[in-house]
Structures are given as C-alpha cells and as structure tokens.
Amino acid sequence: MELIAHEIRTSDGVEKLRQIRNSGREGFAHHVDEISETQQAEWWAANGNNVKAWLFQTDKGDEVGFGLLRPREDEDHAWWFSVAVLPEFQGLGYGKQITDFCARSTHRLIYSQVRRDNIAGQRIHAGWLDLSAPGDELITYVLALVRPPGSA
C-alpha cells in the first residue's frame, strides 16, 4: 500500500511525530529515552525551521510513521536522517517507503546510523554506502543521489 506524506507544519503534527517517535524508540541508534511534550516543543522551536519532516499515512488515514531530515552540523550540505514506524505497521515495507521518499526529497548527502542489531533498520538502507568498520556497534550509512541539473 502506498503511503501519503504530509509535511509537518503544525503543533499537532509535531505532537504526532513525538508519539510515533516514543513508540518506536527502542530501535533508535541514539536518544532512546522517552521525550515529553515540552522537550519536543522546545526542540522543534529551536530546530523546526531547519528540518524537513513528514508524517506518513495510509490511504485510510492511519498514521504509520515519520521521516525527518536535519542538518548535519559538521558538514555543509548534508542531512542526518531519522525514521520511525509504529509497531503495528512494522514489517510491511513502510520504513523503506518513508526512507525512499525522504531520499528523493533532497539533493544533499544523507547520513543515517543504525544499531547493528536492528536488522530492519539495515534493510531499509539497502543501496546506501556503509561507512562503518566491522564490529562497530553503529552502522553509519551515506546516500548521495545524482540529480540532473535543475531538479530538486
């Protein structure tokens, strides 16, 4: 089933992102603690103008997950990528759809980190370059898409 992307622009969208993030945080490479509404609102106030973020729904309106691109502080023209899928929708290919959508949304390099024990997280990065060394706890991926001049 194809997902519908909605760019996050409202406080309601930010709150949905927080809820999805908290429900799937066990698979995250970093910051696995639950975050409060206040913490999310403060982070969004400080960073929201610099990120690209989308909520994804089924055609029936069911919230499935989110994708988020935030600037990489140590490298100009690059993003860090985050994705989360609600537990009841995991294993259905939605994480890959969200990842592919976010990758197509920019011409910048995109970096992502996945825990070595997160097999589903590794699968959604198929085709990305693995920058990690054998035995690293976190796998660092990078994706560079070549686009024709004048494209997004």
C-alpha positions in Angstrom: 0.0 0.0 0.0 1.4 3.4 -1.0 1.8 6.0 1.8 0.6 9.6 1.8 3.2 12.1 3.0 2.1 15.2 5.0 4.8 17.8 5.7 4.8 18.7 9.4 3.9 22.4 9.9 1.7 22.5 13.0 2.0 21.8 16.7 -0.4 18.8 16.1 2.0 17.4 13.6 4.9 17.8 16.0 3.0 16.1 18.7 2.1 13.1 16.4 5.8 12.9 15.5 6.6 12.7 19.2 4.1 10.0 19.9 5.4 7.9 16.9 9.0 8.5 17.9 8.3 7.4 21.5 6.5 4.2 20.4 9.4 3.1 18.2 12.4 4.5 20.2 13.8 1.1 21.1 15.1 0.7 17.6 16.9 4.1 17.6 20.7 4.4 17.4 20.6 7.5 19.7 18.4 9.2 22.3 16.3 6.2 23.2 14.7 7.8 26.3 11.0 8.8 26.0 10.6 12.5 25.4 7.9 14.8 26.8 5.7 17.2 25.0 7.7 20.1 26.5 11.0 18.5 25.3 9.6 18.0 21.8 8.2 21.5 21.6 11.5 23.1 22.8 13.5 21.0 20.2 11.1 22.0 17.4 11.2 25.6 18.4 15.0 25.6 18.2 15.3 23.4 15.1 12.0 23.3 13.2 13.0 25.9 10.7 16.0 23.8 9.7 14.4 20.4 9.3 12.3 18.6 6.7 9.8 16.3 8.4 6.8 14.4 7.2 4.1 12.2 8.7 3.0 9.3 6.7 -0.5 7.8 6.5 -2.2 5.0 4.7 -5.0 5.9 2.2 -7.4 5.1 5.0 -5.9 7.8 7.2 -4.0 5.5 9.6 -0.8 7.2 10.9 2.1 4.9 10.1 5.3 6.7 10.8 7.6 9.7 10.1 10.7 10.7 8.2 12.9 13.6 9.3 16.0 15.2 7.8 18.0 17.6 10.0 21.2 19.4 9.1 24.4 17.7 9.8 26.4 20.2 11.9 29.8 19.0 10.9 29.3 19.0 7.2 27.7 21.6 5.0 25.1 20.5 2.5 24.3 17.2 4.3 21.5 15.8 6.4 21.0 13.3 9.2 18.0 11.0 8.6 15.6 9.6 11.1 12.7 7.3 10.5 10.2 5.6 12.8 7.2 3.3 12.1 4.5 2.5 14.6 4.9 -1.1 15.9 1.6 -2.3 14.4 2.9 -1.3 10.9 6.4 -2.6 11.1 7.5 -5.4 8.8 5.2 -4.2 5.9 7.7 -2.2 3.9 6.6 1.2 5.2 10.0 2.1 6.6 11.6 1.6 3.2 8.9 3.7 1.5 9.5 6.5 4.0 13.2 6.2 3.6 13.0 6.3 -0.2 10.6 9.3 -0.1 13.0 11.3 2.1 15.9 10.4 -0.1 14.1 11.7 -3.1 13.2 15.0 -1.3 16.7 16.4 -1.4 19.9 16.7 -3.4 22.2 16.8 -0.3 24.1 13.9 1.1 22.1 12.0 3.7 23.6 10.2 6.6 21.9 7.7 8.9 23.0 5.5 11.8 21.6 2.1 12.7 22.4 -0.2 15.5 24.0 -3.4 14.3 21.2 -5.5 16.0 18.5 -3.5 14.1 18.1 -5.8 11.1 15.0 -4.0 9.8 16.9 -0.7 10.0 19.7 -2.2 8.0 17.3 -3.4 5.3 15.7 0.0 4.7 19.2 1.3 3.9 19.8 -1.2 1.1 21.8 0.7 -1.6 23.3 3.2 0.8 27.1 3.2 1.3 28.1 1.6 4.6 30.9 3.7 6.2 31.3 1.6 9.3 34.1 -0.8 10.3 33.3 -4.5 11.1 32.4 -4.7 14.7 31.2 -1.1 15.1 28.1 -1.1 17.3 26.5 1.5 15.0 26.5 1.3 11.2 26.8 4.7 9.5 25.3 4.9 6.1 25.5 7.7 3.5 23.4 8.2 0.4 24.3 10.6 -2.4 21.9 10.8 -5.2 23.0 12.3 -8.5 20.3 14.5 -10.0 20.1 16.2 -13.3 20.7 20.0 -13.3 17.6 21.9 -12.4 15.9 19.1 -10.4 15.1 19.4 -6.7 
